[in-house]
Amino acid sequence: MKVAIIGAGSLGQSIAKGLVTTNALTTLYLTKRNISSIKGFEEFDKVELTSDNALAVKNADILIFAVQPRHFEAILKDLKPLLNKNHVIISVITGFAISRIEDIVGKDRFVVRAMPNTAASVGQSMTCISVNDMAKAKVELAKTIFNCMGRSMVIPEEQLQAATVICASGIAFWMRLIRATTQGAIQLGFEAHEAHELAMQTCFGAATLLKESGKHPEEEIDRVTTPSGCTIEGLNEMEHQGLSSSLIKGINASFEKINQIKTK
């Protein structure tokens, strides 16, 4: 695969880190106005750094756009004359619909929207993918790309906004829960580095249990709650203080905000 990532910011770099580990990659062009911040990628033989988007497009078959939403339309219009019928256009840009991309490049192009998260850099992203009619023939290619950095799921485009909240913003939500657990552990007497490790590994273990067993969370919760025990005491106090309600309200607040972004 000859890939170009147009806009190697935080998400673009995470995708790049996930891709450089695969043998399927022939070349990877990374573009940024100031390439000094991505110099670390020079150590990889297959990676080329440039501030020239046109150069990257000319040397790639798969174009992953990870620029700011407000810049995407102008960049795409500038690059349109360089696009050929074989280019696969993949946007990881929030709120920019497939129909808007088609209005610029045409409906006869392979257009994919994908929403990975920053865990792509460690091969653990959850990426949701939607395609236009032309790109239905490229679904497996898109999945192959994003499975290199975790797992992928093909969903209708109308669900991508919600998927962005759950999977992309969700990284921050889970980080905050881990931080809170760390703070609680420090209050109970652990050193900060010990508390951090305890919280991280326990979170990882909980997710792995569910992933490997296929069980509902409540089944695993039941395994560690005993009558009149400390676990149920803590869980009930968290619920009294609104843990689940706050999380659900936060998810819905993020969803409302992302829909505002979409309409601008």
Secondary structure, 3 states (H helix, E strand, C coil): CEEEEECCCHHHHHHHHHHCCCCCCCEEEEECCCHHHHHHHHHCCCEEEECCHHHHHHCCCEEEECCCHHHHHHHHHHHHHHCCCCCEEEECCCCCCHHHHHHHHCCCCEEEEEECCHHHHHCCEEEEEEECCHHHHHHHHHHHHHHCCEEEEECCHHHHHHHHHHHHHHHHHHHHHHHHHHHHHHHCCCCHHHHHHHHHHHHHHHHHHHHHHCCCHHHHHHHHCCCCCHHHHHHHHHHHCCHHHHHHHHHHHHHHHHHHHHHC
